[in-house]
Structures are given as structure tokens and as C-alpha cells.
Amino acid sequence: MGIVPEALPVVVSSSLSRGALKLLRKKVVVKRLSSIEDLGDMEILCTDKTGTLTENKLKVETVISNDKDKCLLYALLASSFLKKEILSNPFDIAISEVIKDKNSAKNFKLIEEAPFDFKRLRNTVLLKNTEGKEILISRGAAEAILGISSEFDFEQSKKIGEEIKNREKQGERILAVAFKEISPGENFKEADFERNEKKGSSERSEEGSYNNLRFLGYISFSDPLKETAHLAVKLAKKLKVKIKIITGDSKEVAGKIALDVGLIDDATKVILGTELEDLNEEELFKKCEEFFVFARIAPETKLKIIKALQKKYEVGFLGEGINDAPALKVANVGIAVKEATDVSRDAADILLLDSDLKVIIEGIREGRIIFANINKYIKCTLSANFGNFYSIAIMSLILPFLPMLPPQILLENILSDAPLIAISNDSVDIQELRRPKVYALSKTFPHIFILAIISSAFDFIFLAIFHKQPQALIQTLWFTLSLITEIILIFSIRTRHVFWKTAKPGKILVISSISIVIFTLLLPFLRFGRTLFSFSPPQVSSLLIICLLGLAYLIANELAKKLYFSRH
């Protein structure tokens, strides 16, 4: 009974619950408690830049068009403006704030719509105005809109493309607009609209109706960095967490943002989704491991990237769209923002009430603290219990009586659990936050075994000193030594450094440890200690020897720890 770490469920539950409450105060909702520890195990975080590194509050900077008002109006008409009174897309909100005459949009009626997708990189609407004319409007990525525009030659298209790239290199996001008025005699069928648009090109004879558009212009938007972005990236580097940006934006915009936050040192170190499509598994893993910024990435490619990285790393993924659900499900930790679709929120393990990268990184830190404290408890209780187990087994063969009575063993077990439970609220060494897997129990078991041997060795030193004493006194003194050494073990094992050169222990741990030591020393002198547990009041000289043995035990532990960690 004494060997069983019965306080483990309490330590785990209290650690995870406390962590969940701390994260909740930072607007992070944990859907299942065990995901906090998974969060701490995370080695790579895959996230979009928009809303996590940037504010996602777009502002129109420039409108490049021969007819700026028309460009803004058609960009708004190609949004959800005609269907909703409240706009949610940041592009639509920014356009609606600067457009001069929104009422003119009421002169148009929506007939058909093809939503944005990552293959076409654009969305298209078919409208009818008050005069009965039908107008086809497409808006989206510059390269996609230029590709379906036909009123200028290759050189003109190349020149516009270069101008747009220069703006994107400054971090500006670009939305291009093109349109076509459908003449009454043109062979155009509305029923085929969405089918043709989703294909990107039509097999029908009226293909030109969908592709030969007139380039109207483009709008550039600024999206400022979050104030916490630099700090979040620095904290991630301290925790040895690699952040990888996976975005649908252009290569230039993604590279600029990653450079500004310190994620990469060269804005050109960005890989496009098209460059990953035809790679085999080994080549894909190498590219995914090498690059930190992925641009023009389709939802299905996100899934490939995460699966590739999981061959070697614990991967977290932050997503929000309906197409992100498979990636959220596959990732070791799925994280969704509150604005995410219902499907994505259901698939996620963690929900962010505030889309901020710093919050996620702090959550990783909290998860690692919990992992470290649970590990401390297990290492401490196994070391002490195995040591006592060896000692009792061997001493029972030597002594003509039990070295410790069953009620005394159970009492020692209960008293030692108080400070051990307090470990769940302890502070943690910075090294354990940086490399949690190094401190996994399976990798530190040799250290546990060494500590158990040291504990058992001191039990036999004790026996050598006090073997001529009466039975009750030996049992009392060994009970006292066992509790004191277990308290000492907690403070020694909580760090790989010298115990006083580390993070200060938690107040609850210190108070409970001191209280238990004082109570243990007084217990043999109390009536219920003598009657219920058969303790015998020891002499002061005997207690001094026990304290000296405790000090020697601390020194031996520290030397063994230093020797072990210098070699491992």
C-alpha cells in the first residue's frame, strides 16, 4: 500500500484543473483536460498569420484603377454585401468604410455566385442592374484575375504583376477586380455559371464569357502586426517551439510578415503550395522541416504538411475554416478561434476566445509546467517508495521484528503525500520548459533507480547506528528519518541543478513541508502518537543524529545528481 502512488490522480487532476483555469483567464478554453499536457508536448505550431501575427483589421491604402469609385463598388458587389446587412470579411469591411456611395449598390441584383476557392484564387458573381444588363465580376488574387483578363498584352500584364509584387513585398495585401458586361446576343447560360467557374475553365463553346474579362484595377490593404507578435515569437524560441506560417496569401506578403516578426532572416525563404504537390513523402518531409513559411496553401495541402511533420514532431494546428477540420482532427493539438466554423470548433481540442499567438505560446508553457510537476511527483514517490521497499524487505530478514509497523507505514504515506500534492503548484526550471521530452519518465528512470539505492543505503546506515536500541525506538526513529528524507528528496529532485540555485519553490510546498517535518518530530511526544502508532519518545541526541543523516542524505543526492546529469 505504501508503494502505490495513490496521490497521482489528485496531482494530475489538480495540475490540469489549475492549468485550465489559468488558461481560461487568458481566454483559452480547454475542451478536454488532457489536451493541456498535449499542448505542453507541442514542438511545432502551424498557424495562419492573419489574426494571430497580424490584427486582421484591414485598411484600404491605395486603389489603382482608371475608375477608382467603380473599382471599389464592383469589389463590394462581389462580396456578401447584397446578401447580408452585416459584413464579416475583413476585406469587405475595409472597402465598405471607404466607398463613397453604398446606395448605388442597391441598383444591382445578385443572380448567381461562385464562392472563393484555393484552386481558382477568386470568387465570381453574376449581377443584373436596373437597366436589365448582366454583369460578371471576379475578384481575388492578382495573378488569378490577370490570368482571366484579356484587354492587355503579356508585357502589360507582366508590368502590373511586378507593381503588385513590389507592394506585397511591403506587406500590403492585394485584391484585384475584373468584370464583363454580358451582351443580350451572347451565348451565356446562367445555369452553367457555377460549374464553369469552379472548373476554372469551361469545356463549353461560351468559355470566353467566363474568362475574357476586363481588368478594372486592384486595391491594396494594410494589416498591422499585433503588438504581442514579436514577444510571442521570442517566447516560442525560448521554449524551443517552431512556428510555421501556413497561409493562402502570396509569397511576398507571407515573407514580409515572417521577416518583420523575426521568424525568418530572409523574406524569400518561402515555399509555395504548388512546389509541394508532386513531392514524395521523404522529399515532402524535408521541405516541411526546412521551411517556416508556406504560401498559397490549399486546405488539403495543410493536411499533408501536418502529417509529414508528425513523423518526427508533436504538431499543433490553428485553423478556423470548414476545410481546416481534417487538419485540426489529425494534429496532436487542434486549436480553433471563436470565429471558426462549427465544424472546426467541434474538431478542435482547444478554443481561443482571443486570436493571439502569445496566448497559445503561454498555453504551451503552462502545459510544460504541468508535465514537469507531474513528473516530479512520480520521480519522487518512486524513488522514496522503492528505497523503502528494498529496505523493509531486507531489514525484515535481519531484525527479529518489523522495522516499521503497518499503521506507521500508512501514516508516513499519508503525511508525505501532503507536500507531494503541493508539487502541482510548484515553479519549474527553465530547462524543463525548453525540452520537456528530455525529462520524460522513461528517460530518467536510471536516475530514479540511483536515488532509490541511495535512500536504501542510508536506511542501512541508520540500522548500523541504532540496531542496539529497543524495537519501539528503532521504529520511531526510522519513521522520522524516512519522512525527513522524503521531504529532502522533493527539494533535491525538483531541479537538475544545486537545489538552492533554481526557481523558488511554491509557497504551498514550502509551508506544507515545514509543517510535516515539525509534526513528525513532535509526534512521538504526543499521547495519540504513542497510543495509536506505538511510537517511543526519542532522546534529543538521537534526533540530532537523524537530522545529520538527513543532511548527509541531501549531500549524497546532490552529488549523485551532479554526476548523473554531467554524463546524461
N, C-alpha and C positions, 0 to 999 in steps of 0.2 A: 504493500500500500504506500509505503514511503517513497518507493522508486517511481511510481506513476506520477507524471507531471499534470496533476488534476487541475491546476490553475491555468493550464494552457488555453482552454476555451474562454476563460474570463479575460486573460491577457489579450487574446486575439480579438474578442468581441469589443472590449473596451477601447483597444487601439483603433480598430476600424471605425467604431461609432464616433469616437472623438475626432478622428480624421474626417469623417463625413460631415460632422457639424462645423468643423473649421472650414472645410471647402464650401459648405452651404453659405457661410457668412461672406465668402468671396464670390458668391453667385455661381457656384458649381454644384449641380445636383447629381448625386451618385445613385444610379438606379439599382445597383447591387453592390453590397459592401465589399465583396472580394475583388471588384474591379479597381479599388483603391490600391491594392497591392500590385495588381497588373499595371496600373498607372506608374507605380514606382519602378517596375521592371523595364519600362519602355526605354529603348535605346535610340530609336528613330521616330520622329514625329513628321508625318506627311500632312501638309496643310496648304490650303489656298492662301494667297497673300491678302486678298480682298477681305476686309473686315477683321482680320487678325493682325496683320502687319500695317495695313492702311485703315483709315477711318471708314471707308466705303460711303463717304459723303462727297459725291462728285460735284464739281463746279465747272460750268462751261468757261473755257479760257478763250477759245478762238473759233470762229465759223469761217471756213474757207470756201467761198462759193460766189458765183456771179449774182446770185439772188439769195442773200443770207436769210431773209424772212421766210422765203419759200422752203429753203433747206431745213430750217428749224420746224416749220409747220409739218412738212412731209415726214420728218423724223418722229414728230409727236404722233402723227396719224398712223405710223407703222408700229406704234406701241399699243398698250392696252387701254389707251385714253378713251376710245369710242365704246369700250365695253364696261369700264369701271369709272366710278367717280373718284376713288382714292387710288393713287398710283403707288406702287411698291418698289418698282425697279429704279435703282439709283440714277441710271441714265435718263429715264422718263421724268423723274422728279427734277433733275438739274435742267432739262430742256424746258419743262413747264414753268420754271422760275424766271427764265429769261425771254420767253416768247412774248411778243408784243400783243398779239390778238388771238387769244384762245377761242373766242367765239366763232372765228372763221372755220374752225374745225367742225362746227355743227352743220356746215354745208355739205358734209360728206357722210355717206352711209357705208358701213362695212358689209361686204358681200361674202368674201372668203378670206381665210387666214392660214398660213403655214408657219408654225412656231419655229423659233431658233433651234438649230441642232448643230452639233460639232462637225458634221461632215460638210454641210453647206456653209457654216460660219455666218449665217444670215437668217433673217426672218422676212417673210413677204406677206403683203396684204393686197387684196383687190377691193377697190372702193368705187363708189358711184357718187358723183356730185349732183347738185340741184339741177344742173342742165342735162342730166342723163348720161354724161360721159363717164366711161370707166377708166380708172387709173390704177396701174400696177406699181407698187412701191416696195423696194427692197432696201433694207438697212442692215449693217453688220460690219464684219472685219474688212479693212480696206482692201486686202488682196482678193477677197471674195467678191466685193462689189465692183472692183476694177475688172475682174475676170468676166463679168456679165455685161459690162458697158462697152458700147461699140462706136461711139461718136468720135474717138480719137485714136491715133495710131500707136504702135508699140513704143516709140520714143517718148511720146507724151505720157503714156501710162507709166513708163519707167521713171520719168521725171517726178510725177505726182507721188509714186511709190517711195522714192528717195526722200521727198519732202516729209512724207508721213513718218518714215523711219527715223528721221532726224528728230521729229517731235517725240516719238516714242522713246528714243534714247534719253530724253529729258524726263521720262516718267509719265508723259501725258498719254491718256487712253483715247483711242480714235474710234469714232463711229461714222462710217461713210454711208451716203444715201444716193440711190439711183431710182429712176422712175420711167414709166412709159404710159402714154395715153393710148388706150385701145380704140382704134377707129371702127366705125359701125360695120364696114365691109370686111374687117379682118377675121380670119378663120380662128376664133378663140372660143373654147368651151370651158365654162366655169366649173363644170363637174370634174374636169380633168386637172383642175388647178393644183390641188394639194398633192396629188400623185406625182405630177411632173416636178413640182418644187422639191419634194422630198428626194426624188431621184437626183436632182441637181442638174440633170439634162433630160430632155424628153426624146422618146423614140418617135413621137408623132410629127406630122408634117408642120405643125404650128410651133415647133421648138423655138423659133425666133421670138415668139410672143413672150416667152419667159426669160430669155437671155439677152436679147438686143435692147438693152435699156440705155437711158441717157444719164450719164454721171452728173449728179446735181452738186455734189461737194462733200465736205466732211466737217465734223465737229470734234474739237479736241477738249478733253476734260482733265482736270487735275484731281488727284485723290491723295490728300496729305497723309504722311506716315503717322501712326499712333505715337503718342509721347512715350509710351511704355515699350515700343518696338525694340529700340537699342538695348534697353535693360533686359528685356526678355531673351534676346539672342545671347547676351553676355552670360546671363544666368544659366541658359541651356548649355553653353560651352563649359561652364564650371561643373555642371552636373554630368558632363560627357554625353549629352543628348544631341544627336544630329538632327537638325531641322532641314527638311527638304520641301521646297515650294513646288506644288503641282497646280498649275493654273491653265486656264483657257486663253489667257491674254497672250499677246505677241512676245516674241523672244526679246525684243528690245525693252519693252516695259518691265517684264519679269526680271531681266538682268539688272536694270537700273535700280529697282526696289531692293533686290537682294544685295547689291553693292552698297546702297545707302545704309542698310541696317547692319552691315558687316558680316553678312553671311558668306559672301564670296569676295575675292580681291580683283576680279576681272569681270566686267559686265558681259563679256562674250562667252563666259563659261556656262552656257545654257544649251540644253538639248531639246529638240522638237519631238513631238509625238510621232511624226512621220518617220523619224530616224530610228524609232524603236520597233516599228511594226514587223519588219522581216527578220529580226534577230532570233537566234536560237536561245535556249534557256541560259546557257553559260554566258553568252555574249550580253544578253539582257541583264543578267545579274551584275556583270562588270560595269555596264553603263549606269545602272541604277545606283550602284555603290559609289561610282566615281563622281557623278554629277549631283549637285544640290538644288538645281533649278530646272524644272521641266515646263516647257511652254507649249501652248496649243494642244493640250492633252484632252482627249475624249474620255468619257466616263469608263468605258471598257478598258482603256489603257491604264487608268488609275488602278484598276483591279490587278492588272498584270504586274505593275510596278510593286505593289504591296506584296503580292505572292512571291515575287522574285526576292525582295529584301528579307522576307520571313525565313528564307533558307538559312540565314545566319543571325538575324537580329529579331528582337522583340519590337514590333512595329505598331504605332498608334496612327490613327487616321481621323482627320477632322473633315466632315462633309456636311452638306445641307440639302442638296438636290435629290429628287426622286431616283435619279440614276446613280447616286452615291451609295444607295442602300446595300448593294452586294459588297462593296469595298468596306463599308462600316461593319458588316457582318463577319467578313474574313479577317479583318485586322485584329491584333491581340487586344487592342483597346479601341473601340469605336466611340468617337466624340461628335456630338451634333450641337449646333447652336439652336436657340429657342425659335429662330425664324425658319428653321428647317422644315421640310415637308413631314407629314405624319409618318410616312413610311421610314424616313431617315431617323426620326426621333425614336421610333419603335425599335429599329435595328441597333441603335447606339447603346453603349454601356453608361455613358456619361453625357449629361446635358448642360450646356453653358448658357446661363442667363445673361451673360455679358460676353460678347465675342472679342476676347482679348488673349493674345498669345501668352502674355505674362501670367495670366490666371492658370493656364494649362501647365506651364512650367513649374509654377508654385505647387500645383497639384501633384506633379511628378515628384517634387521634393518631399511633399507630405507623405506620399506613398513609400518613398525610400526610408523616411524616418520610421514609419510603421514597420516596414520589413526589418530594419535594423534592430528595433526594440523587441520584436517577437523573437528574432534570432538570439538576442542577448539572453532572454528568458530561457530558451531551450538549451543554449550552451551552458548557462549557469546551473540549471536544475539537473541536467545530465551529468555534468562534471561532479557536482556535490553528491548526487544520489548514487552514481556508480561508485564513487570513492567510499561512501558509507556502506554500500552493498558488499564491496570487497572486504572492507574492514570487519563488518559484523560476521561475515561468513568464516573468515579465518580466525577471528578472536573467539568465536564460539567453539572452535576446536582446541583452543589453548586454555581458555578460562573455564573454571568449573561452574560458571553461572553466565547468564545472558549479559553481554556488555551494556545493553540498553533495553529496558523493559518495553513491551508493545505500547502501553499508554504514553511513555516518554517519546517513542519514535513518532507516534501520531501527533503529539503536542509540538515536537520540533518541526514536523512537516507543516503544521498549521501556522506556527509563528514565522517560519522562514518564507511562507507564501505572501505575507503582507508586503515586505519590501520588493519581492519579485513581481507582484502585481503592479506595484508603483512604477516598475520599469516601463510600462506602457505610456507613461507621461514623461519619459526621460529625454534629455537632449542627446544629440548624436554627433560623432566625429565627422568632419567634412569628407574624409577619405571614404567613409561608408556611403555617403550620399553620391559620390562620384562613380563608384564602381560596386554596385550592390551585388552583382553575381559573384564577385571575388569572395564575398563574405557568406555565400550560401553554406548551409549546414554541412552538406556533403563534402565541401572543400575544406572545412575547418574541423572535421571530426578528429584528425590526428591531434590537434591542439586540445580538444575536449578530453581525449584519452590521456594525454600527458598531465592535464590538470587533475584528472581523477586519480592517477598514480601518485601525484604529489600529495593530494588530500589523504589518500590511504596511508602514505608513508608517514605523515605527521600523526595519524591515529596510532601507529605502532610506536612512534617516539613517545607519544603520550603514555602508552601502555608500559613502555620500558621505565618511565619515570614513576608512575603511580601503581604498578602492579601489586605492591605490597599493602596497599590501602584497603580498607573494608569495601565490600561489594557495593553498598549504597553510595559510598563516596565516589568510587570509580564511575558508576553510572551517572551520578550528578555532574561530575567534572567533564566527562566525555560529552554529555548532553550540552553543557555550556560551551565547550570547545567547538563542537560541531556547528552550533548556531553562530558563534562568532566568526568562524572560518567561512561559513556560507555567506555571511554579510560582507566579509572582506572580499570574497570571490566576486560578488556583484560589482564592486567598485574597481576591481582589477580587470575583470573581463569586459567591461563596457567600453574599453578602448584598447587599441594595439600599442599605444604609447605608454609612458610612465603615467600612472593614474592621476597625478596632480597636474600633468601638462595636457589637459584635454578640455572639452566643453564642460562647463559646470553641470553637475548632476541636478535633476529636478528637485524642487523643494520637498515634494511629497516623498520622494525616495530617501532624501537625507533625514527628514523628520521620522519617517517610519523605521528606518534603520537604527537610528539612535534610540528610539523608544523601545524597540525589540531588544537591543543589547542591554539597556538598563533593566528592563523587565526580566530578562534571562538571568542577570547577575543577582537580582533581588529574590527571584522565585524560590530558591532553596530555603530562604529565611522566612518565607510566608507559610502560615499554617496550612492553607489548602494545597500548597506545593508539596508539603511533607506528607499530608494525609492522602491526597488523591493520586499523586505521582511518585510517592516513595522517595523523594529527594532527601539528601542529608546535607545540612549546612556545612560548607567547607571553610577551612581557615583562610585568612587573608593571604597568607603566603602561597597557598595552593592556587588562589585566584590570580595572583601576580604571575605565577608560572604559566597559567593558562593564557594570560594576556601576552606574555613573552613568546609563547608558542604561536599565538595569533600573529604577532609582528614578524616572527621568523617565516611563518607561512606566507605572509604578504610579500616578503623579500624574495622567497623562493619562486612564487608565482610570477613576480615581475621579471626575475632573471630568466625563467623558462620562457616567458612570453617574448622577451627581447631576443633570445636565442632562436626561437621558433620563427618569428617574423623576419629576422635577418636572413634566414635560409629559405623562407617561403614568402 
